[in-house]
Amino acid sequence: MPGVPLPASRKTLLLSRHDVTALLTMEVTLPAVERAFLAHGRGEVQMPSKVYLSFEAEGGDLRAMPAYAAGAAGVKWVNSHPQNPARFGLPSVMGLYILSDPATAFPLAVMDATLITAMRTGAAAAIASKFLARPAPKTLGLIGCGVQARYLLDAHRAVYGAGFEVLAADASAEASQRFAAESGARVVSLEEAAGSDVVCTSTPSRTPVVARGWLRPGTHVNAIGADAHGKQELDPAILRDARVVIDDWTQATESGEVNVPLHDGTYTRAAIHATLGEVIAGKRPGREHAEITVFDSTGLAVQDVAVAQVLFEAAQSRGVGTAIDLLGLAGS
């Protein structure tokens, strides 16, 4: 895929949340993210590990996520502050993306990345389900009914249609009931949600919330919440009994669902089956039998740059956004 062209005006395109919302759909996001996984699996990208700034006193962190793929380069600056909604009335996740032209390093666009993050995370899980779950799931269990659950559901509906029942569980009864009212889900216990054909966990937990005995043979689990060192949502016995597919070796082993059992010695790197990119590229098999499968998702910078590139191209073609002479080069 060719790179994105340098604007003739030499101005940087500013895309607000409103602009991004007008352009970005799950139908656009899914193929962009799948292409990013494929390129990652083929070794065609540059993606240094996430850089974390941890704020223990404030209960959050900031992450820098640079990447180059398919002729586009950029960096996302994004946070995770789970207490933001209750303490400050702010989203728990907020992001900013800078998309650059690799040939010149000119900043093509600066855009809101909050929606990008939520959309590509939901898309990544649904793509994993596409390659690792059994066909035509009848039930989707969502454990954790915050903002991310909405995008996990949207992505799975985009892949499978609406022919499955949605089971919702959360430590907060209010959160699960609100989500159910919005989505048509049925509120159930954690155990019942974990008995679904496809299970998505998206909690900030540092202790397991899903027990091994709750999963049925053939279940596929998208473990989304563990995206920093010390986070953990699944009983380690699940990993030992499952075919585990990660998004990236460096990130997952340090900050994904496998990070805690790896560091405490109850799980080994050798037990990890593959990356999702390797499965999509045909280098490694996906599901083969009735085994439990787990996708350990930490969120890849190549997903962000792929979506940002598509957004920028759509904004240019539709005349969306505000062009600003950010570097004072428009008259040169």
Buried (B, 14 or more C-beta within 10 A) or exposed (E): EEBBEEBEEBBBBBBBEEBBEBBBEBEBBBEBBBBBBBBBBBEBBEBEEBEBEEEEEEBBBBBBBBBBBBBBBBBBBBBBBBEBEEEEEEBBBBBBBBBBBBEEEBBBBBBBBBBBBBBBBBBBBBBBBBBBBBEEBEBBBBBBBBBBBBBBBBBBBBBBEEEBBBBBBBEEEEBBBBBBEEBEBBBBEBBBBBBBBBBBBBBBBBEBBBBBEBBEEBBBBBBBBBBBBEBBBBBBBBBBBBBBBBBBEBBBBBBBBBBBBBEEEEBEEEBBBBBBBBBBBEEBEBBEEEBBBBBBBBBBBBBBBBBBBBBBBBBBEEEBBEBEEBEEEBEE
